[in-house]
């Protein structure tokens, strides 16, 4: 099992490297998050043994079951929360994940901030819905920075998030609409990158280096548009279980 996963991991890393090089980027600037949602701990352990270092989960409780079951793994993976987070799960999220990708409101950010252990800062990403697709989570900002009135209305809320002392804003996340052609996602990835650049100008006190975008079908397009984190599950672990 681990040898099959290792083969797939190596293939994905090669594709990431090729996409980065074609974009004139250092392949090391792209982090692969292996999405382990719905997969059992044994398969996740096999992925870590095969070289996976960053793992992504959608649901807090499912993730905690795996985090506890795999607490003795060496090297210890970094756990990413990539799914929608409810405020009543903020305490668990704040204390068990290395990066929360899906902060989509001031109230959620404040809930997380209240539960970060004293003296620490929790790295977070702000999730944006730049496509306007009704089914997508995130701050709704169709068109990104080009939608100036909507952006101006959001800036006070974003300013308050950036100012929370126990959180560290590291960048943005989005989920592109599903499409048969990976190129259909390109405008949305470009929009997120341009929004990140605008927010970096507005709030230079935060770190805006991360762009979490791109999944199994469109990650090479995302890399060409600046993705620093890509989230792949099916391409490595197979279909959901």
N, C-alpha and C positions, 0 to 999 in steps of 0.2 A: 504493500500500500504506500509506504513512504517513498519507495523508489519511483512509483508512478507520479506522486505529487512532486517529487524533486525534479523529474523530467519536465513537468508542466511549469514549475517555478522557473527553471532555467530558461525555458522557451520564452516565458513572459518577460524575464529580466533582459533577455536579448532584444525583444521587441521594444521594451522601454528604452534601452540604450540606443537602438537604431533611431527611434523617434526623436529622442533628445539630441542626438548628434545631427540629424537632419535639420533640426531647428536651431542648431548652433549652441546647444546647451550642454552642460556637464550632466551625464547620466546620474551621477551621484546626487544631483539636486532633486531627483524624483523619488519619493518614498512609495513603496508598494504596501498597501494595506490589504491583507488577505481577509475577505469577509467570511466569517465562520458561522453566521446565523443559520439556525436549524440543523447544524451539523453536530454530531455527538463529540464529547470530550476526547475519545480515542482518536478520532479523525483529526481533531485540532492538534493533539499531541504529535501526531504523525507529521502534520504540516510544520510544526516548530522543529521537529527533528530533521525535516528536509530543508530547513533554512528560513522559514517565515519568522520575521521578527516583530511585525506589527499586525495586530488582529483587530478586525472590526465586527462589532455586534450592534444590532438594531434595538433590542429590548434589554432593559436593565436587568430584570430578574433572570432571564435566560443567560445573560452574560455572567451574572454573579455565580450561578450554578457552575459554570465552566471555570471561572476565575478560582473558585474555591477548590474544585476538583483537580485543577492543574497547578496548584500553588507551588508545587515542588519542581516545576519544569526548569531546566537549566539549558541555555540562558532564559531568563524570564522574559516573556514577550511584553510588548507595550500594547495595552488595550485601548481601543478607540471606540467611543460611542458615536455611531453614525446615523442612528434612527431618531425619530421624533421623541422628545423627552417631555414628560409631564412633570409639572412642578412638584407633585407629591413624591416623585422619585429623585428629587434634586439632591437630597442628602446622600443617597447611595451613589449617585453619579459623581458627586464631588469628591468622594473618597476612594473610588475604585478605578477610575479611568485616567489615562495619561493625557488624553486629548478628547474634548467634547466638541464634535463637529456641528451640532445642530441647535445652537442657541438662536432662537427666533423671536425673542421679545425681551423687553426690559424686565418684566416680572419674572421670567424664567432666569435671567441673568442674576437678578437680586436673590432669588431663591438659592441658586448655586453658591453665590458669594457667601451667604450666611452659613454654609456648611463646609467651607474649605478649612482644613485644619490650620490652627494659628501659626503664623509665620510662613505659610506657603501661599503660592499663587497657582491657580488652576488654569492651564492653557485651554483656550476655547477658540472656536471659529464661529463666525456669524453666518447663518444659513440664509440665503436669498433665493427667492423665486423670481428670476429675471425673465422667465418665459411668459408669465401670466397664466400658466396652466392651472386651472382651478384645483386639480387634485394634488398639487405640489405644496409641501410645507415651506416655511421660511418667511422672512420679511417680504411682503409683496412689493416688487419694484420692477414691473414689466418695462423692459428697455434699459434698465440700469441707470447709469449716470446721465444718459441722454434724456431721461424723464425727470427734468429738473424740478418741477413743482412737487412731485412725489418724493424725490430725494430730500429736498429742503424740509418737507414735513417730517421726515424721519431723522434728520440730523440731531435734534435735541435728545431723542431717545438713545441714539447711538453714542452721543457724547457722554451721557450718564453711564452707559455700559462701559465705555473705555475708562471712565474714572473710577470704577469699582476697584479698590486696592487689592482684593484677594483674587481677582481674575486677571488674566493676561490675554488680550486679544491678539491672536497670531495670524489672522487672515479670514478668508471667506470660503464658503462651501455652497455648491449648488448641485441639483440633480436635473439633467437635461431631459426633455420629453422623449419618450420611446419613439424610435423611428427605424425603418429598415435600412436606411442609408446613414452610416456614421457621420458623414459630412453634414447631415441636417443638424447635428448638435453644435457645429462650429460657431455659428453666430451667438449661441447662448454662452459658450465658453469664453468667447472674445468679450462679450458684454460683461461677464463676471470679472475678467481681468481688468477691463477699463474702469469698472466700478471700484475694484480694489485700489487702483492707482489714484482715483479721485478721493477715496476715503483716506488714503495715506497722506494726501495733501491737506485734507481737512483736519486730521488728527495725527500729526507726526509723532506724538508721544507713544503711540502703540506700535507694535511690531506687525507688519502686514505681509510677511514673507510667504505665507502659505495660501495656496489655491487648491482646495480639495474638490476635484471634478474629474469625471471620466470613470467609466465602469468597463465591464468585460467587452462590450461591443464597440466602444468609442474612445478608449483610453489613449490610443495613439494620436487621435485628433486633439484630445484635451492637452496632451503634452506639447503638441505643436503650438497650442495657444497659451502655454504657460503653466499648466498644472504642475504643482509640486507634490501632490498626493493623489494617487489613483486608487480606486477601491474595487478590487476584483474578487469574486467568489467563484462563480460558475466555471470560469476559465481554468481554475486551479483545482477546486474541490468537487466539481461536478454540480448537478442540479440540486435544488433544495431537498432536504430529507424531512 
